[in-house]
Amino acid sequence: MIKIITSLGIGEVVYTIVRWSLQYYLLQIEYDAYLASIISQMISTVVYMIVLNLSVKMSRLYKDDT
């Protein structure tokens, strides 16, 4: 249970940092607000999934015998 919570927590922190920093960057280079929000949401979701999968594999949450 601790491994699941840790993996999700790490993913959420990375997601939040990536989303807000990317959205800020896109707004600074004068993207429309709605477009900056959509782009940062999509990219940060992909990054979240990658980080979550990596953290699950690193913590060996699912033991793979093969």
N, C-alpha and C positions, 0 to 999 in steps of 0.2 A: 504494500500500500504506500509506503514511504517513497519507493522508487517511482511510482506513478505520479504522485504529487510533486516530487522533485522535477521530473521530466516536464510536466505541464507548467510548473512555475518558471523553469528556465526558458521554455518556449514563449510564455507570456511576456517575460521581460524583454526578450529579443524582439518579439513582435511589436511591442509598444515603442521601443527605441527606434526600430527601423521605420515604423509607420510615421511617427511624428517627425523624425529627422528628414525622411524623404519628402513628406508633405511640406515641411518648411522650405526645403531646397526647391521644390517645384514651384511654390508660391514666390520665392525670391527670383526665380527666372521667368516670372510673369505668366505662369499657366493660370487658366481659370480655376477658381476655387473648387468647383465640382469635379473638374477633370483631375486636378491634383489629388483630391480625396480618393477618387476611384482608382487612379494609378497606384497611389501609395497603399491602398487597401489590398489590391491584387498582388502586388509585389511582396508586401509584408506577409500575406497569407501563405504564399509559396515558401518564403524564408522560414516561417513558423513551422510548416510541415517538414521541411528539411531538418531544422534544428530538433524538432520533436522526434523524428525517426532516428537521427544520430544519437540523441541522448538516450533513447530506449535501447539502441544497440550497444552503446557504451556501458550502460548500467546492467546489461544482460537481463532485461526484464523478461524477455521470452527466450528460454533456453532452446537452442537449436542443436540437435544431436547430429545433424548431417554435416 
